[in-house]
């Protein structure tokens, strides 16, 4: 039996040319987690991260705050997030035709978080349904789901008792869906509510995955700094 702690990366750079980099606040979220775990004397046998910069940098910030330079970060692309930009590009034309009231606002998509969430939710729904599009092929929802599950199985097979994985909301949602038997729509409804820097724990047995805790941000709440509690 392996206990797997999935950590969502700190706040990235929404609205910037390169989303895949931590903001200063995102860096701080990783540090706070490391300081909290250090106070708890929290120990683990291995550390993994997806290959995205925001995942890797959150792992580095957390381990540095714990002074655990002895633990290497093992990179596994199983835990990288799905590529949201190709999904948006593929389905934006369809969304624009189906919802002309939104089409008129598309120029402000990355400047208006509420509008972005609405449009992105519609694009994800099409992705979940494997709706046809005219763009280059990209990873399907089923392919992404299988990739994440394979990653969880692989690290559990190493025989460690306790491991930490720095990853993203989509991967965490797959783990939640697997543990609770959720449908796809409910899975992504939960995905939208995953905090930056949050911790989620699971037990992984030979054939099953069980949820222990979800969306834990006690480390952020204890700082009494409300600005550290973010979704995007």
C-alpha positions in Angstrom: 0.0 0.0 0.0 1.4 3.4 -1.0 0.1 6.8 0.2 0.3 9.3 -2.6 0.2 13.0 -2.0 -0.8 15.0 -5.1 0.1 18.7 -4.9 -1.3 21.2 -7.3 1.3 23.7 -8.5 1.3 27.2 -7.2 -0.3 30.1 -9.1 0.9 30.2 -12.7 0.9 33.2 -15.1 -2.7 33.5 -16.4 -3.0 36.2 -19.0 0.7 36.3 -19.8 2.3 35.1 -23.0 3.9 32.1 -21.1 1.3 30.6 -18.7 3.7 27.9 -17.6 5.7 29.8 -15.0 5.0 30.5 -11.4 3.9 34.0 -10.4 5.6 35.5 -7.3 2.6 34.4 -5.3 2.8 30.9 -6.8 6.4 30.7 -5.6 5.3 31.7 -2.2 2.6 29.1 -2.1 5.2 26.4 -2.6 7.5 27.8 0.1 4.6 27.9 2.6 3.9 24.3 2.0 7.5 23.4 2.6 7.7 25.4 5.8 4.5 23.7 7.0 5.7 20.2 6.2 9.0 21.0 7.9 7.2 22.0 11.1 5.2 18.8 11.0 8.4 16.8 10.3 6.5 15.3 7.4 8.6 12.6 5.7 8.3 10.8 2.4 10.3 8.3 0.3 10.3 9.9 -3.1 9.3 13.0 -5.0 7.9 13.2 -8.5 6.7 16.0 -10.8 5.4 16.4 -14.2 7.7 18.0 -16.8 6.0 21.4 -16.8 7.9 24.4 -15.4 5.1 25.4 -12.9 5.1 21.8 -11.5 8.9 21.6 -11.3 9.3 25.0 -9.7 6.6 24.3 -7.1 8.5 21.1 -6.2 11.8 23.0 -5.9 10.3 25.8 -3.8 8.7 23.3 -1.4 11.8 21.1 -1.0 14.1 24.2 -0.6 11.9 25.4 2.3 12.1 22.0 3.8 15.9 21.9 3.3 15.5 18.5 1.6 18.1 18.9 -1.1 18.9 15.2 -0.6 15.6 14.2 -2.3 15.9 14.4 -6.1 12.8 15.4 -8.1 12.0 12.5 -10.5 10.3 13.8 -13.6 7.5 11.8 -15.0 5.5 13.2 -17.9 2.5 11.0 -16.8 1.8 13.9 -14.4 1.9 16.8 -16.8 -1.3 18.6 -17.4 -3.4 18.3 -20.6 -2.6 21.0 -23.1 -5.4 23.5 -22.8 -4.4 25.8 -25.6 -4.9 23.3 -28.5 -8.3 22.4 -27.0 -9.4 26.1 -26.9 -8.1 26.7 -30.5 -9.9 23.7 -31.8 -13.3 24.4 -30.3 -13.4 28.3 -30.2 -14.9 28.5 -33.7 -17.7 26.1 -32.8 -18.3 27.9 -29.5 -18.5 31.2 -31.3 -21.1 29.9 -33.8 -23.2 28.3 -31.1 -23.0 31.3 -28.7 -22.8 34.5 -30.6 -23.2 36.5 -27.5 -19.9 35.1 -26.3 -18.3 35.5 -29.7 -18.6 39.2 -29.5 -16.4 39.2 -26.3 -13.7 36.8 -27.5 -11.1 39.5 -27.9 -11.1 39.9 -24.1 -10.8 36.2 -23.4 -7.5 36.3 -21.4 -8.3 39.6 -19.8 -11.7 38.5 -18.3 -11.3 35.5 -16.0 -15.1 34.9 -15.8 -15.5 34.9 -19.5 -12.5 32.7 -19.9 -13.9 30.2 -17.4 -17.2 30.1 -19.3 -15.6 29.6 -22.7 -13.0 27.1 -21.4 -15.8 25.1 -19.7 -17.6 24.8 -23.0 -14.4 23.8 -24.8 -13.7 21.1 -22.1 -17.2 19.7 -22.5 -16.5 19.2 -26.2 -13.1 17.6 -25.4 -14.8 15.2 -23.0 -17.2 14.3 -25.7 -14.4 13.9 -28.3 -16.3 16.3 -30.5 -14.8 16.5 -34.0 -12.8 19.6 -35.0 -10.7 20.8 -37.9 -7.4 21.4 -36.1 -4.3 19.1 -35.7 -4.9 16.1 -33.4 -4.1 16.5 -29.7 -4.4 14.2 -26.7 -7.9 13.1 -26.1 -9.6 13.0 -22.7 -9.4 9.2 -22.7 -5.7 9.3 -23.6 -5.1 11.8 -20.9 -7.1 9.8 -18.3 -5.2 6.6 -19.1 -1.8 8.4 -19.0 -2.5 9.7 -15.5 -3.8 6.3 -14.2 -0.7 4.6 -15.6 1.5 7.1 -13.8 -0.2 6.4 -10.5 0.2 2.7 -11.0 3.9 3.1 -11.9 4.9 5.0 -8.8 2.8 2.6 -6.6 4.7 -0.3 -8.1 8.0 1.1 -6.7 7.1 -0.1 -3.3 7.4 3.2 -1.5 5.2 3.8 1.6 4.7 7.6 1.0 5.4 9.7 -2.1 4.7 13.2 -3.2 3.7 14.2 -6.7 3.7 17.8 -7.9 1.2 18.1 -10.7 -1.9 19.9 -11.9 -5.6 20.1 -11.4 -6.5 17.8 -14.3 -4.3 15.0 -13.0 -5.7 15.4 -9.5 -9.2 15.2 -11.0 -8.4 11.9 -12.7 -7.3 10.5 -9.4 -10.5 11.7 -7.8 -12.6 10.3 -10.5 -10.8 6.9 -10.2 -11.2 6.8 -6.4 -14.9 7.8 -6.3 -16.2 6.6 -9.6 -17.4 10.0 -10.8 -18.7 10.8 -14.2 -16.7 13.1 -16.5 -18.9 16.2 -16.0 -18.7 15.9 -12.2 -15.0 15.3 -12.4 -14.4 18.6 -14.1 -16.9 20.4 -11.9 -14.5 19.5 -9.1 -11.5 20.4 -11.1 -12.5 24.0 -11.3 -12.5 24.2 -7.5 -9.0 22.9 -6.9 -6.8 25.5 -5.1 -3.3 26.4 -6.2 -0.8 24.8 -3.8 -3.4 22.4 -2.4 -2.7 18.8 -1.2 -4.7 15.7 -2.0 -3.9 12.3 -0.5 -4.8 8.8 -1.7 -4.1 5.2 -0.8 -3.0 3.1 -3.8 -3.4 -0.7 -3.4 -2.7 -3.4 -5.9 -5.9 -2.7 -7.9 -7.7 0.2 -6.2 -7.3 3.9 -5.3 -8.9 5.3 -2.2 -9.3 9.0 -1.4 -8.0 10.1 2.0 -8.2 13.9 1.7 -9.1 16.5 -0.9 -8.2 20.2 -1.4 -6.2 20.6 1.8 -4.9 24.2 2.1 -4.3 24.3 5.9 -0.8 25.5 5.3 -2.0 28.5 3.4 -4.9 29.3 5.8 -2.5 29.3 8.8 -0.6 32.2 7.3 -3.8 34.3 7.6 -2.9 35.8 4.2 -6.0 35.6 2.1 -4.1 36.5 -1.1 -2.4 33.1 -0.9 -5.7 31.3 -1.5 -6.3 31.2 -5.3 -7.8 29.0 -7.9 -6.0 30.5 -10.9 
